[in-house]
Amino acid sequence: MIAGMPALTHKQQQDAVERIQELMSEGMSSGQAIALVAADIRQNHQGDTVVMMFDEDDDEFNDSDEEHHFDDGEEEEEQ
């Protein structure tokens, strides 16, 4: 799935985290708090967006059997 996500500054991200924590301290579930804050950000955001791709075919059951590698673009040193 590809979605346009609001591009947030570090301060905006921190404010969102604090708002989520505040809602949770008032008894709201984490999922509800995240959904509420995300909806508010989407509705009121005036800045740029970032295109995000989510892999919906991710197989969580086999993750422990697979090796995961990160390619930083540098060649590995021979030992």
PDB file of N, CA, C and O in Angstrom:
ATOM      1  N   MET A   1       0.844  -1.158   0.000  1.00  0.00           N
ATOM      2  CA  MET A   1       0.000   0.000   0.000  1.00  0.00           C
ATOM      3  C   MET A   1       0.897   1.231   0.000  1.00  0.00           C
ATOM      4  O   MET A   1       1.898   1.270   0.715  1.00  0.00           O
ATOM      5  N   ILE A   2       0.550   2.217  -0.783  1.00  0.00           N
ATOM      6  CA  ILE A   2       1.279   3.474  -0.828  1.00  0.00           C
ATOM      7  C   ILE A   2       0.354   4.565  -0.322  1.00  0.00           C
ATOM      8  O   ILE A   2      -0.792   4.674  -0.759  1.00  0.00           O
ATOM      9  N   ALA A   3       0.859   5.375   0.602  1.00  0.00           N
ATOM     10  CA  ALA A   3       0.027   6.421   1.186  1.00  0.00           C
ATOM     11  C   ALA A   3       0.827   7.698   1.330  1.00  0.00           C
ATOM     12  O   ALA A   3       2.029   7.661   1.597  1.00  0.00           O
ATOM     13  N   GLY A   4       0.158   8.831   1.151  1.00  0.00           N
ATOM     14  CA  GLY A   4       0.791  10.124   1.393  1.00  0.00           C
ATOM     15  C   GLY A   4       0.657  10.468   2.867  1.00  0.00           C
ATOM     16  O   GLY A   4      -0.453  10.588   3.385  1.00  0.00           O
ATOM     17  N   MET A   5       1.777  10.624   3.532  1.00  0.00           N
ATOM     18  CA  MET A   5       1.788  10.921   4.959  1.00  0.00           C
ATOM     19  C   MET A   5       2.271  12.351   5.161  1.00  0.00           C
ATOM     20  O   MET A   5       3.165  12.803   4.446  1.00  0.00           O
ATOM     21  N   PRO A   6       1.697  13.071   6.122  1.00  0.00           N
ATOM     22  CA  PRO A   6       2.176  14.424   6.394  1.00  0.00           C
ATOM     23  C   PRO A   6       3.646  14.399   6.821  1.00  0.00           C
ATOM     24  O   PRO A   6       4.047  13.564   7.632  1.00  0.00           O
ATOM     25  N   ALA A   7       4.436  15.304   6.277  1.00  0.00           N
ATOM     26  CA  ALA A   7       5.831  15.438   6.689  1.00  0.00           C
ATOM     27  C   ALA A   7       5.858  16.339   7.918  1.00  0.00           C
ATOM     28  O   ALA A   7       5.537  17.524   7.824  1.00  0.00           O
ATOM     29  N   LEU A   8       6.234  15.795   9.058  1.00  0.00           N
ATOM     30  CA  LEU A   8       6.206  16.541  10.309  1.00  0.00           C
ATOM     31  C   LEU A   8       7.610  16.882  10.778  1.00  0.00           C
ATOM     32  O   LEU A   8       8.551  16.115  10.576  1.00  0.00           O
ATOM     33  N   THR A   9       7.738  18.037  11.405  1.00  0.00           N
ATOM     34  CA  THR A   9       9.002  18.405  12.029  1.00  0.00           C
ATOM     35  C   THR A   9       9.176  17.578  13.298  1.00  0.00           C
ATOM     36  O   THR A   9       8.236  16.940  13.772  1.00  0.00           O
ATOM     37  N   HIS A  10      10.383  17.596  13.839  1.00  0.00           N
ATOM     38  CA  HIS A  10      10.630  16.870  15.087  1.00  0.00           C
ATOM     39  C   HIS A  10       9.714  17.388  16.192  1.00  0.00           C
ATOM     40  O   HIS A  10       9.184  16.599  16.974  1.00  0.00           O
ATOM     41  N   LYS A  11       9.524  18.697  16.263  1.00  0.00           N
ATOM     42  CA  LYS A  11       8.642  19.292  17.286  1.00  0.00           C
ATOM     43  C   LYS A  11       7.207  18.815  17.109  1.00  0.00           C
ATOM     44  O   LYS A  11       6.541  18.487  18.091  1.00  0.00           O
ATOM     45  N   GLN A  12       6.724  18.771  15.876  1.00  0.00           N
ATOM     46  CA  GLN A  12       5.361  18.294  15.626  1.00  0.00           C
ATOM     47  C   GLN A  12       5.227  16.825  16.019  1.00  0.00           C
ATOM     48  O   GLN A  12       4.208  16.423  16.579  1.00  0.00           O
ATOM     49  N   GLN A  13       6.248  16.026  15.729  1.00  0.00           N
ATOM     50  CA  GLN A  13       6.229  14.619  16.121  1.00  0.00           C
ATOM     51  C   GLN A  13       6.193  14.492  17.644  1.00  0.00           C
ATOM     52  O   GLN A  13       5.427  13.697  18.188  1.00  0.00           O
ATOM     53  N   GLN A  14       7.025  15.278  18.326  1.00  0.00           N
ATOM     54  CA  GLN A  14       7.070  15.237  19.784  1.00  0.00           C
ATOM     55  C   GLN A  14       5.738  15.673  20.378  1.00  0.00           C
ATOM     56  O   GLN A  14       5.264  15.068  21.339  1.00  0.00           O
ATOM     57  N   ASP A  15       5.129  16.712  19.821  1.00  0.00           N
ATOM     58  CA  ASP A  15       3.815  17.165  20.290  1.00  0.00           C
ATOM     59  C   ASP A  15       2.771  16.065  20.126  1.00  0.00           C
ATOM     60  O   ASP A  15       1.923  15.874  20.999  1.00  0.00           O
ATOM     61  N   ALA A  16       2.832  15.340  19.008  1.00  0.00           N
ATOM     62  CA  ALA A  16       1.885  14.251  18.769  1.00  0.00           C
ATOM     63  C   ALA A  16       2.074  13.140  19.799  1.00  0.00           C
ATOM     64  O   ALA A  16       1.098  12.604  20.324  1.00  0.00           O
ATOM     65  N   VAL A  17       3.323  12.797  20.085  1.00  0.00           N
ATOM     66  CA  VAL A  17       3.611  11.761  21.088  1.00  0.00           C
ATOM     67  C   VAL A  17       3.067  12.183  22.448  1.00  0.00           C
ATOM     68  O   VAL A  17       2.436  11.387  23.143  1.00  0.00           O
ATOM     69  N   GLU A  18       3.312  13.431  22.823  1.00  0.00           N
ATOM     70  CA  GLU A  18       2.836  13.924  24.114  1.00  0.00           C
ATOM     71  C   GLU A  18       1.313  13.921  24.182  1.00  0.00           C
ATOM     72  O   GLU A  18       0.742  13.609  25.227  1.00  0.00           O
ATOM     73  N   ARG A  19       0.654  14.262  23.087  1.00  0.00           N
ATOM     74  CA  ARG A  19      -0.820  14.253  23.055  1.00  0.00           C
ATOM     75  C   ARG A  19      -1.341  12.824  23.193  1.00  0.00           C
ATOM     76  O   ARG A  19      -2.316  12.583  23.905  1.00  0.00           O
ATOM     77  N   ILE A  20      -0.695  11.877  22.514  1.00  0.00           N
ATOM     78  CA  ILE A  20      -1.089  10.469  22.623  1.00  0.00           C
ATOM     79  C   ILE A  20      -0.923   9.994  24.066  1.00  0.00           C
ATOM     80  O   ILE A  20      -1.809   9.334  24.609  1.00  0.00           O
ATOM     81  N   GLN A  21       0.206  10.326  24.685  1.00  0.00           N
ATOM     82  CA  GLN A  21       0.444   9.930  26.075  1.00  0.00           C
ATOM     83  C   GLN A  21      -0.580  10.556  27.015  1.00  0.00           C
ATOM     84  O   GLN A  21      -1.025   9.913  27.966  1.00  0.00           O
ATOM     85  N   GLU A  22      -0.952  11.799  26.754  1.00  0.00           N
ATOM     86  CA  GLU A  22      -1.957  12.484  27.570  1.00  0.00           C
ATOM     87  C   GLU A  22      -3.310  11.775  27.467  1.00  0.00           C
ATOM     88  O   GLU A  22      -3.969  11.536  28.479  1.00  0.00           O
ATOM     89  N   LEU A  23      -3.716  11.444  26.250  1.00  0.00           N
ATOM     90  CA  LEU A  23      -4.993  10.750  26.056  1.00  0.00           C
ATOM     91  C   LEU A  23      -4.985   9.386  26.733  1.00  0.00           C
ATOM     92  O   LEU A  23      -5.985   8.975  27.322  1.00  0.00           O
ATOM     93  N   MET A  24      -3.852   8.683  26.647  1.00  0.00           N
ATOM     94  CA  MET A  24      -3.747   7.372  27.287  1.00  0.00           C
ATOM     95  C   MET A  24      -3.806   7.500  28.808  1.00  0.00           C
ATOM     96  O   MET A  24      -4.384   6.643  29.476  1.00  0.00           O
ATOM     97  N   SER A  25      -3.212   8.560  29.361  1.00  0.00           N
ATOM     98  CA  SER A  25      -3.249   8.754  30.816  1.00  0.00           C
ATOM     99  C   SER A  25      -4.667   9.061  31.298  1.00  0.00           C
ATOM    100  O   SER A  25      -4.986   8.876  32.473  1.00  0.00           O
ATOM    101  N   GLU A  26      -5.513   9.531  30.377  1.00  0.00           N
ATOM    102  CA  GLU A  26      -6.914   9.805  30.700  1.00  0.00           C
ATOM    103  C   GLU A  26      -7.789   8.573  30.509  1.00  0.00           C
ATOM    104  O   GLU A  26      -9.002   8.638  30.704  1.00  0.00           O
ATOM    105  N   GLY A  27      -7.176   7.439  30.125  1.00  0.00           N
ATOM    106  CA  GLY A  27      -7.913   6.192  30.026  1.00  0.00           C
ATOM    107  C   GLY A  27      -8.197   5.703  28.624  1.00  0.00           C
ATOM    108  O   GLY A  27      -8.791   4.637  28.461  1.00  0.00           O
ATOM    109  N   MET A  28      -7.794   6.442  27.607  1.00  0.00           N
ATOM    110  CA  MET A  28      -8.030   6.018  26.231  1.00  0.00           C
ATOM    111  C   MET A  28      -7.018   4.936  25.855  1.00  0.00           C
ATOM    112  O   MET A  28      -5.871   4.978  26.300  1.00  0.00           O
ATOM    113  N   SER A  29      -7.436   3.974  25.040  1.00  0.00           N
ATOM    114  CA  SER A  29      -6.504   2.937  24.591  1.00  0.00           C
ATOM    115  C   SER A  29      -5.468   3.549  23.660  1.00  0.00           C
ATOM    116  O   SER A  29      -5.706   4.594  23.054  1.00  0.00           O
ATOM    117  N   SER A  30      -4.318   2.895  23.552  1.00  0.00           N
ATOM    118  CA  SER A  30      -3.251   3.425  22.698  1.00  0.00           C
ATOM    119  C   SER A  30      -3.703   3.510  21.245  1.00  0.00           C
ATOM    120  O   SER A  30      -3.391   4.481  20.556  1.00  0.00           O
ATOM    121  N   GLY A  31      -4.436   2.505  20.773  1.00  0.00           N
ATOM    122  CA  GLY A  31      -4.914   2.510  19.393  1.00  0.00           C
ATOM    123  C   GLY A  31      -5.857   3.667  19.112  1.00  0.00           C
ATOM    124  O   GLY A  31      -5.764   4.322  18.074  1.00  0.00           O
ATOM    125  N   GLN A  32      -6.769   3.911  20.053  1.00  0.00           N
ATOM    126  CA  GLN A  32      -7.704   5.026  19.889  1.00  0.00           C
ATOM    127  C   GLN A  32      -6.976   6.362  19.919  1.00  0.00           C
ATOM    128  O   GLN A  32      -7.274   7.256  19.127  1.00  0.00           O
ATOM    129  N   ALA A  33      -6.023   6.496  20.834  1.00  0.00           N
ATOM    130  CA  ALA A  33      -5.277   7.750  20.957  1.00  0.00           C
ATOM    131  C   ALA A  33      -4.473   8.030  19.692  1.00  0.00           C
ATOM    132  O   ALA A  33      -4.455   9.159  19.201  1.00  0.00           O
ATOM    133  N   ILE A  34      -3.812   7.008  19.170  1.00  0.00           N
ATOM    134  CA  ILE A  34      -3.027   7.169  17.942  1.00  0.00           C
ATOM    135  C   ILE A  34      -3.932   7.544  16.782  1.00  0.00           C
ATOM    136  O   ILE A  34      -3.612   8.443  16.005  1.00  0.00           O
ATOM    137  N   ALA A  35      -5.067   6.854  16.661  1.00  0.00           N
ATOM    138  CA  ALA A  35      -6.000   7.128  15.564  1.00  0.00           C
ATOM    139  C   ALA A  35      -6.542   8.554  15.646  1.00  0.00           C
ATOM    140  O   ALA A  35      -6.663   9.233  14.626  1.00  0.00           O
ATOM    141  N   LEU A  36      -6.864   9.003  16.847  1.00  0.00           N
ATOM    142  CA  LEU A  36      -7.406  10.346  17.030  1.00  0.00           C
ATOM    143  C   LEU A  36      -6.369  11.413  16.672  1.00  0.00           C
ATOM    144  O   LEU A  36      -6.679  12.369  15.960  1.00  0.00           O
ATOM    145  N   VAL A  37      -5.149  11.250  17.164  1.00  0.00           N
ATOM    146  CA  VAL A  37      -4.093  12.226  16.884  1.00  0.00           C
ATOM    147  C   VAL A  37      -3.735  12.205  15.400  1.00  0.00           C
ATOM    148  O   VAL A  37      -3.521  13.261  14.804  1.00  0.00           O
ATOM    149  N   ALA A  38      -3.669  11.024  14.801  1.00  0.00           N
ATOM    150  CA  ALA A  38      -3.355  10.919  13.369  1.00  0.00           C
ATOM    151  C   ALA A  38      -4.431  11.599  12.526  1.00  0.00           C
ATOM    152  O   ALA A  38      -4.115  12.305  11.568  1.00  0.00           O
ATOM    153  N   ALA A  39      -5.697  11.390  12.875  1.00  0.00           N
ATOM    154  CA  ALA A  39      -6.792  12.025  12.132  1.00  0.00           C
ATOM    155  C   ALA A  39      -6.712  13.543  12.258  1.00  0.00           C
ATOM    156  O   ALA A  39      -6.942  14.264  11.288  1.00  0.00           O
ATOM    157  N   ASP A  40      -6.387  14.025  13.455  1.00  0.00           N
ATOM    158  CA  ASP A  40      -6.253  15.464  13.671  1.00  0.00           C
ATOM    159  C   ASP A  40      -5.102  16.033  12.843  1.00  0.00           C
ATOM    160  O   ASP A  40      -5.231  17.103  12.249  1.00  0.00           O
ATOM    161  N   ILE A  41      -3.981  15.319  12.805  1.00  0.00           N
ATOM    162  CA  ILE A  41      -2.835  15.777  12.010  1.00  0.00           C
ATOM    163  C   ILE A  41      -3.207  15.827  10.533  1.00  0.00           C
ATOM    164  O   ILE A  41      -2.915  16.812   9.856  1.00  0.00           O
ATOM    165  N   ARG A  42      -3.846  14.776  10.028  1.00  0.00           N
ATOM    166  CA  ARG A  42      -4.222  14.744   8.607  1.00  0.00           C
ATOM    167  C   ARG A  42      -5.181  15.876   8.253  1.00  0.00           C
ATOM    168  O   ARG A  42      -5.080  16.472   7.180  1.00  0.00           O
ATOM    169  N   GLN A  43      -6.111  16.169   9.160  1.00  0.00           N
ATOM    170  CA  GLN A  43      -7.111  17.202   8.901  1.00  0.00           C
ATOM    171  C   GLN A  43      -6.507  18.603   8.930  1.00  0.00           C
ATOM    172  O   GLN A  43      -6.905  19.460   8.142  1.00  0.00           O
ATOM    173  N   ASN A  44      -5.558  18.845   9.822  1.00  0.00           N
ATOM    174  CA  ASN A  44      -5.058  20.199  10.040  1.00  0.00           C
ATOM    175  C   ASN A  44      -3.682  20.472   9.458  1.00  0.00           C
ATOM    176  O   ASN A  44      -3.217  21.611   9.515  1.00  0.00           O
ATOM    177  N   HIS A  45      -3.021  19.483   8.909  1.00  0.00           N
ATOM    178  CA  HIS A  45      -1.647  19.653   8.432  1.00  0.00           C
ATOM    179  C   HIS A  45      -1.609  20.551   7.202  1.00  0.00           C
ATOM    180  O   HIS A  45      -2.384  20.364   6.264  1.00  0.00           O
ATOM    181  N   GLN A  46      -0.704  21.525   7.210  1.00  0.00           N
ATOM    182  CA  GLN A  46      -0.584  22.487   6.116  1.00  0.00           C
ATOM    183  C   GLN A  46       0.714  22.336   5.328  1.00  0.00           C
ATOM    184  O   GLN A  46       0.953  23.100   4.392  1.00  0.00           O
ATOM    185  N   GLY A  47       1.544  21.381   5.681  1.00  0.00           N
ATOM    186  CA  GLY A  47       2.860  21.259   5.051  1.00  0.00           C
ATOM    187  C   GLY A  47       2.905  20.217   3.953  1.00  0.00           C
ATOM    188  O   GLY A  47       1.883  19.837   3.381  1.00  0.00           O
ATOM    189  N   ASP A  48       4.118  19.767   3.674  1.00  0.00           N
ATOM    190  CA  ASP A  48       4.364  18.773   2.637  1.00  0.00           C
ATOM    191  C   ASP A  48       3.912  17.394   3.089  1.00  0.00           C
ATOM    192  O   ASP A  48       3.616  17.164   4.261  1.00  0.00           O
ATOM    193  N   THR A  49       3.867  16.485   2.122  1.00  0.00           N
ATOM    194  CA  THR A  49       3.597  15.088   2.439  1.00  0.00           C
ATOM    195  C   THR A  49       4.765  14.240   1.971  1.00  0.00           C
ATOM    196  O   THR A  49       5.536  14.641   1.100  1.00  0.00           O
ATOM    197  N   VAL A  50       4.880  13.069   2.560  1.00  0.00           N
ATOM    198  CA  VAL A  50       5.914  12.110   2.213  1.00  0.00           C
ATOM    199  C   VAL A  50       5.205  10.852   1.746  1.00  0.00           C
ATOM    200  O   VAL A  50       4.246  10.411   2.379  1.00  0.00           O
ATOM    201  N   VAL A  51       5.665  10.269   0.646  1.00  0.00           N
ATOM    202  CA  VAL A  51       5.062   9.035   0.155  1.00  0.00           C
ATOM    203  C   VAL A  51       5.661   7.873   0.929  1.00  0.00           C
ATOM    204  O   VAL A  51       6.882   7.722   0.987  1.00  0.00           O
ATOM    205  N   MET A  52       4.805   7.054   1.521  1.00  0.00           N
ATOM    206  CA  MET A  52       5.236   5.893   2.299  1.00  0.00           C
ATOM    207  C   MET A  52       4.684   4.640   1.641  1.00  0.00           C
ATOM    208  O   MET A  52       3.563   4.650   1.132  1.00  0.00           O
ATOM    209  N   MET A  53       5.458   3.560   1.645  1.00  0.00           N
ATOM    210  CA  MET A  53       4.967   2.292   1.127  1.00  0.00           C
ATOM    211  C   MET A  53       4.982   1.279   2.263  1.00  0.00           C
ATOM    212  O   MET A  53       6.004   1.074   2.917  1.00  0.00           O
ATOM    213  N   PHE A  54       3.841   0.655   2.487  1.00  0.00           N
ATOM    214  CA  PHE A  54       3.700  -0.351   3.516  1.00  0.00           C
ATOM    215  C   PHE A  54       3.576  -1.712   2.850  1.00  0.00           C
ATOM    216  O   PHE A  54       2.781  -1.882   1.925  1.00  0.00           O
ATOM    217  N   ASP A  55       4.351  -2.676   3.310  1.00  0.00           N
ATOM    218  CA  ASP A  55       4.315  -4.024   2.754  1.00  0.00           C
ATOM    219  C   ASP A  55       3.259  -4.822   3.504  1.00  0.00           C
ATOM    220  O   ASP A  55       3.493  -5.286   4.619  1.00  0.00           O
ATOM    221  N   GLU A  56       2.104  -4.975   2.887  1.00  0.00           N
ATOM    222  CA  GLU A  56       1.011  -5.701   3.527  1.00  0.00           C
ATOM    223  C   GLU A  56       1.187  -7.205   3.446  1.00  0.00           C
ATOM    224  O   GLU A  56       0.464  -7.949   4.108  1.00  0.00           O
ATOM    225  N   ASP A  57       2.145  -7.667   2.638  1.00  0.00           N
ATOM    226  CA  ASP A  57       2.373  -9.097   2.486  1.00  0.00           C
ATOM    227  C   ASP A  57       3.435  -9.606   3.449  1.00  0.00           C
ATOM    228  O   ASP A  57       3.912 -10.731   3.299  1.00  0.00           O
ATOM    229  N   ASP A  58       3.811  -8.804   4.428  1.00  0.00           N
ATOM    230  CA  ASP A  58       4.839  -9.191   5.382  1.00  0.00           C
ATOM    231  C   ASP A  58       4.364 -10.400   6.174  1.00  0.00           C
ATOM    232  O   ASP A  58       3.305 -10.367   6.800  1.00  0.00           O
ATOM    233  N   ASP A  59       5.146 -11.454   6.141  1.00  0.00           N
ATOM    234  CA  ASP A  59       4.783 -12.697   6.812  1.00  0.00           C
ATOM    235  C   ASP A  59       5.442 -12.732   8.182  1.00  0.00           C
ATOM    236  O   ASP A  59       6.617 -13.080   8.295  1.00  0.00           O
ATOM    237  N   GLU A  60       4.697 -12.376   9.223  1.00  0.00           N
ATOM    238  CA  GLU A  60       5.256 -12.301  10.566  1.00  0.00           C
ATOM    239  C   GLU A  60       5.632 -13.667  11.118  1.00  0.00           C
ATOM    240  O   GLU A  60       6.523 -13.758  11.962  1.00  0.00           O
ATOM    241  N   PHE A  61       4.979 -14.726  10.667  1.00  0.00           N
ATOM    242  CA  PHE A  61       5.242 -16.047  11.215  1.00  0.00           C
ATOM    243  C   PHE A  61       6.623 -16.564  10.840  1.00  0.00           C
ATOM    244  O   PHE A  61       7.209 -17.345  11.589  1.00  0.00           O
ATOM    245  N   ASN A  62       7.149 -16.147   9.703  1.00  0.00           N
ATOM    246  CA  ASN A  62       8.439 -16.644   9.253  1.00  0.00           C
ATOM    247  C   ASN A  62       9.575 -15.663   9.484  1.00  0.00           C
ATOM    248  O   ASN A  62      10.705 -15.926   9.072  1.00  0.00           O
ATOM    249  N   ASP A  63       9.305 -14.539  10.132  1.00  0.00           N
ATOM    250  CA  ASP A  63      10.355 -13.551  10.354  1.00  0.00           C
ATOM    251  C   ASP A  63      11.522 -14.115  11.149  1.00  0.00           C
ATOM    252  O   ASP A  63      12.671 -13.757  10.889  1.00  0.00           O
ATOM    253  N   SER A  64      11.250 -14.989  12.112  1.00  0.00           N
ATOM    254  CA  SER A  64      12.335 -15.503  12.938  1.00  0.00           C
ATOM    255  C   SER A  64      13.234 -16.453  12.165  1.00  0.00           C
ATOM    256  O   SER A  64      14.375 -16.679  12.568  1.00  0.00           O
ATOM    257  N   ASP A  65      12.747 -17.016  11.064  1.00  0.00           N
ATOM    258  CA  ASP A  65      13.533 -17.954  10.274  1.00  0.00           C
ATOM    259  C   ASP A  65      14.396 -17.261   9.229  1.00  0.00           C
ATOM    260  O   ASP A  65      15.327 -17.868   8.702  1.00  0.00           O
ATOM    261  N   GLU A  66      14.108 -16.013   8.924  1.00  0.00           N
ATOM    262  CA  GLU A  66      14.808 -15.311   7.863  1.00  0.00           C
ATOM    263  C   GLU A  66      15.897 -14.423   8.441  1.00  0.00           C
ATOM    264  O   GLU A  66      15.770 -13.889   9.543  1.00  0.00           O
ATOM    265  N   GLU A  67      16.968 -14.276   7.672  1.00  0.00           N
ATOM    266  CA  GLU A  67      17.992 -13.316   8.051  1.00  0.00           C
ATOM    267  C   GLU A  67      17.625 -11.979   7.431  1.00  0.00           C
ATOM    268  O   GLU A  67      17.204 -11.920   6.275  1.00  0.00           O
ATOM    269  N   HIS A  68      17.782 -10.917   8.188  1.00  0.00           N
ATOM    270  CA  HIS A  68      17.485  -9.580   7.693  1.00  0.00           C
ATOM    271  C   HIS A  68      18.793  -8.816   7.569  1.00  0.00           C
ATOM    272  O   HIS A  68      19.588  -8.783   8.508  1.00  0.00           O
ATOM    273  N   HIS A  69      19.016  -8.208   6.423  1.00  0.00           N
ATOM    274  CA  HIS A  69      20.243  -7.468   6.174  1.00  0.00           C
ATOM    275  C   HIS A  69      19.908  -6.050   5.758  1.00  0.00           C
ATOM    276  O   HIS A  69      18.903  -5.801   5.091  1.00  0.00           O
ATOM    277  N   PHE A  70      20.761  -5.128   6.161  1.00  0.00           N
ATOM    278  CA  PHE A  70      20.629  -3.735   5.764  1.00  0.00           C
ATOM    279  C   PHE A  70      21.792  -3.402   4.852  1.00  0.00           C
ATOM    280  O   PHE A  70      22.948  -3.596   5.228  1.00  0.00           O
ATOM    281  N   ASP A  71      21.506  -2.906   3.666  1.00  0.00           N
ATOM    282  CA  ASP A  71      22.546  -2.539   2.714  1.00  0.00           C
ATOM    283  C   ASP A  71      22.809  -1.047   2.841  1.00  0.00           C
ATOM    284  O   ASP A  71      21.995  -0.225   2.420  1.00  0.00           O
ATOM    285  N   ASP A  72      23.957  -0.703   3.428  1.00  0.00           N
ATOM    286  CA  ASP A  72      24.301   0.704   3.588  1.00  0.00           C
ATOM    287  C   ASP A  72      25.073   1.250   2.398  1.00  0.00           C
ATOM    288  O   ASP A  72      25.520   2.396   2.417  1.00  0.00           O
ATOM    289  N   GLY A  73      25.229   0.430   1.360  1.00  0.00           N
ATOM    290  CA  GLY A  73      25.892   0.866   0.144  1.00  0.00           C
ATOM    291  C   GLY A  73      27.398   0.720   0.171  1.00  0.00           C
ATOM    292  O   GLY A  73      28.061   0.968  -0.836  1.00  0.00           O
ATOM    293  N   GLU A  74      27.951   0.322   1.307  1.00  0.00           N
ATOM    294  CA  GLU A  74      29.393   0.142   1.407  1.00  0.00           C
ATOM    295  C   GLU A  74      29.735  -1.335   1.290  1.00  0.00           C
ATOM    296  O   GLU A  74      28.970  -2.204   1.708  1.00  0.00           O
ATOM    297  N   GLU A  75      30.898  -1.597   0.712  1.00  0.00           N
ATOM    298  CA  GLU A  75      31.327  -2.981   0.563  1.00  0.00           C
ATOM    299  C   GLU A  75      31.812  -3.516   1.902  1.00  0.00           C
ATOM    300  O   GLU A  75      32.379  -2.785   2.713  1.00  0.00           O
ATOM    301  N   GLU A  76      31.577  -4.810   2.117  1.00  0.00           N
ATOM    302  CA  GLU A  76      32.036  -5.438   3.346  1.00  0.00           C
ATOM    303  C   GLU A  76      33.538  -5.662   3.282  1.00  0.00           C
ATOM    304  O   GLU A  76      34.097  -5.941   2.222  1.00  0.00           O
ATOM    305  N   GLU A  77      34.185  -5.533   4.445  1.00  0.00           N
ATOM    306  CA  GLU A  77      35.619  -5.779   4.509  1.00  0.00           C
ATOM    307  C   GLU A  77      35.875  -7.275   4.563  1.00  0.00           C
ATOM    308  O   GLU A  77      35.147  -8.014   5.225  1.00  0.00           O
ATOM    309  N   GLU A  78      36.925  -7.723   3.855  1.00  0.00           N
ATOM    310  CA  GLU A  78      37.301  -9.129   3.909  1.00  0.00           C
ATOM    311  C   GLU A  78      38.098  -9.376   5.166  1.00  0.00           C
ATOM    312  O   GLU A  78      38.879  -8.526   5.593  1.00  0.00           O
ATOM    313  N   GLN A  79      37.900 -10.554   5.767  1.00  0.00           N
ATOM    314  CA  GLN A  79      38.610 -10.865   7.010  1.00  0.00           C
ATOM    315  C   GLN A  79      39.581 -11.981   6.826  1.00  0.00           C
ATOM    316  O   GLN A  79      40.263 -12.369   7.775  1.00  0.00           O
TER     317      GLN A  79
END
